[in-house]
Amino acid sequence: MSRTQDRDEAAEDIVLSPRERQCLELLARGYRNEAIARELAISSVTVEKHLANARERLGAATRENAVARAIQAGLIRLEDL
């Protein structure tokens, strides 16, 4: 099995909520939690929770690692950023 096939199959297993995806996309654009909160009209605590949930679902140790894994899995696209 190729790496592409492995990545595609892994991405099928990962489901992010729309808010988790939005928070990751904004994080990838360089936004800080407070700016993400303002952009999405939610509290910064809620942003932290969405990013923590996304990290857990992606098996990522850090926020940056979560962004990288989401991009690799095709859950967020660089072109959209």
Backbone torsions as a table, in degrees:
resi	resn	phi	psi	omega
1	MET	NA	138.4	-178.0
2	SER	-83.0	165.2	177.4
3	ARG	-62.3	-36.6	178.8
4	THR	-62.5	-44.0	178.3
5	GLN	-64.2	-42.4	177.8
6	ASP	-59.5	-44.8	-179.0
7	ARG	-64.8	-42.3	179.8
8	ASP	-62.8	-42.9	179.9
9	GLU	-67.8	-38.5	178.8
10	ALA	-65.0	-40.1	-179.4
11	ALA	-64.8	-33.2	179.3
12	GLU	-64.4	-27.3	-178.7
13	ASP	-82.8	-17.6	-176.4
14	ILE	-97.5	125.9	177.1
15	VAL	-125.0	119.9	175.7
16	LEU	-105.7	144.6	174.9
17	SER	-70.1	159.8	177.6
18	PRO	-55.8	-40.5	179.8
19	ARG	-68.3	-39.0	177.0
20	GLU	-61.2	-43.5	179.0
21	ARG	-63.6	-44.9	178.9
22	GLN	-60.9	-44.2	179.8
23	CYS	-62.9	-41.8	178.0
24	LEU	-65.0	-40.6	179.3
25	GLU	-62.6	-43.9	179.2
26	LEU	-68.7	-37.5	175.5
27	LEU	-60.8	-41.7	178.8
28	ALA	-64.0	-27.2	177.4
29	ARG	-79.4	-6.6	178.3
30	GLY	100.8	6.4	179.2
31	TYR	-70.1	144.1	171.1
32	ARG	-89.3	167.4	-176.6
33	ASN	-53.6	-43.6	-177.6
34	GLU	-63.0	-40.0	179.3
35	ALA	-70.0	-37.8	176.0
36	ILE	-61.8	-44.3	-180.0
37	ALA	-59.7	-45.1	178.9
38	ARG	-63.2	-44.5	-178.1
39	GLU	-60.6	-39.7	-175.8
40	LEU	-96.9	-1.1	-179.2
41	ALA	57.4	46.3	176.0
42	ILE	-132.9	170.1	-179.8
43	SER	-78.6	158.1	178.3
44	SER	-66.8	-28.6	176.0
45	VAL	-64.6	-39.6	178.1
46	THR	-66.2	-39.8	175.9
47	VAL	-58.9	-47.2	179.4
48	GLU	-57.9	-41.1	180.0
49	LYS	-65.8	-44.1	178.7
50	HIS	-62.3	-42.4	179.9
51	LEU	-68.1	-37.2	177.0
52	ALA	-64.8	-42.8	177.4
53	ASN	-62.7	-42.6	178.8
54	ALA	-63.2	-43.4	178.0
55	ARG	-58.5	-44.3	-179.2
56	GLU	-63.6	-46.9	-178.9
57	ARG	-63.2	-34.1	-178.5
58	LEU	-87.8	-7.8	-177.8
59	GLY	68.0	36.7	-175.0
60	ALA	-104.4	141.3	-179.8
61	ALA	-82.1	-28.9	-176.7
62	THR	-132.4	168.8	176.7
63	ARG	-62.9	-43.7	-179.5
64	GLU	-63.5	-40.0	177.8
65	ASN	-65.4	-36.0	177.6
66	ALA	-63.5	-42.0	177.5
67	VAL	-61.5	-47.4	-179.5
68	ALA	-60.3	-44.5	-179.9
69	ARG	-66.6	-37.6	178.3
70	ALA	-65.0	-39.8	177.1
71	ILE	-65.8	-46.6	179.9
72	GLN	-60.5	-35.7	-178.9
73	ALA	-82.7	-3.9	179.7
74	GLY	77.7	16.1	-179.3
75	LEU	-81.3	-29.0	169.2
76	ILE	-132.7	150.9	-175.7
77	ARG	-118.8	139.8	178.6
78	LEU	-62.0	-34.4	-179.6
79	GLU	-61.9	-30.4	-178.5
80	ASP	-80.3	-12.2	-176.4
81	LEU	-90.3	NA	NA
